[in-house]
Amino acid sequence: QTHFLSLPLQAKMSRPVQARRLEGIDKNIWVDFVKLAGTYAKVNLGQGFPDFPVPDFLLEALRQALGGNHMLHQYTRAFGHPPLVNVLAQLFGKLLGRELDPMSNVMVTVGAYQALFCCFQAFVDEGDEVIIIEPFFDCYMPMVKMAGGTPVFVPLRPKPPKDGNLMSSADWQLDPAELASKFSERTKAIVVNSPNNPLGKVFSQGELELIAELCVKHDILCISDEVYEWLVYDGRQHIRIASLPGMWDRTVIIGSAGKTFSATGWKVGWTVGPDRLMRHLRTVHQNSIYHCATIGQEAVAQGFQRELKLYGKPDSYFVQLPRELQRKRDMLVQSLVAVGMKPIIPEGTYFLVADISEFKSEVPDVPDSDEPYDYTFTKWMMKNKGLAAIPLSAFFSETSGKNHTNFIRFCFAKEEATLKAAIDILQKWKEEKTSS
Ligand code: PMP
């Protein structure tokens, strides 16, 4: 009998197993709130995904891909399926007014999530600082930390709206001096997310110019998360920071077919940028994911072919989707106002943030708890009203989150019936409030 076989079967490991880079980043708002919403909520306006079907032309493209060339079930080119990188190069070439090489200026990723991950791994070293504008899509912070970097936060500060008006996401602005003060020799990159999740803010030309000027002055990179680029309302324009002077050479644009074609489960994303930067993203990609699923890329390529032909025309999905979502935004705004929440009108995205400070007396105090009010409120609303949302302080750093506990985020990319069910809940709630 060998020595090995004489060891007890239930011998346990005793050494610590967690890599240091995971310290302090184990909490994840989505894991907790998706579970709670599944248990309690009748209507889920929490997590950001459409519950309406993907457009017919995309489904048809997927059907064709499934039943057509059998090679579409095998690996494709590692850095992006050729038909997809070709059409992305054509479209973004047109939008940016520059010739793009599909093979070196575009890379396909597993959703925008992997695109972000590639950027932080490719560019951030131990000790590098990355500027993040608050509130922010929550994964930026742990991803910077995992790469060994230090996130440096700069807030969008709300300005009170004019008498009686509802606040707009445009009322949340950067203070130019404060922003400038965050740039230092250690700064490697800034993350810009316009339109912004969670506020729905669409950064103006002036705001982007301010950021661009600082990027050029301090010679730093810009990671531009533009996953909601097609979802802008009230005639506003999405401006691509990479198109501003001096920015193409230092910017990686990130996009997502999940948001573009209302198919978040497909997890097809992309990056666009100069080869000088893209080559390092390819290094991370080839040493982690390597290939993305072929079928989804083929169908998304067909979807973009269609959109390229219909660009700017009334039948274009990029024209129809925002029009439909703007109407849904306005429906939800009205009922939130009726129940006494103060919505901040988003200029873009499919999220809407609402002020819940007037509801403090409705929600019982949780004794001996240091849970922020927006968390307590959201859980209470799920359990008692059956309506799910997400607490806004989850989109801030720990320090600033403490100052932003009076807001929650709703997603309005939902079927008419889902929104109506949410509105019914709000209506009933309002009646209860007025009769008590
Ligand atoms: N960036 C932002 C701002 C997002 O809101 C999301 C999705 N919620 C992503 C990136 C990730 O996109 P994907 O689902 O394509 O990975």
Residues whose N, C-alpha, C, O or C-beta is under 5 A from the ligand:
A	BS01	PMP	G48 V110 G111 A112 Y113 F137 N197 D225 V227 S256 G258 T264 V268 G269
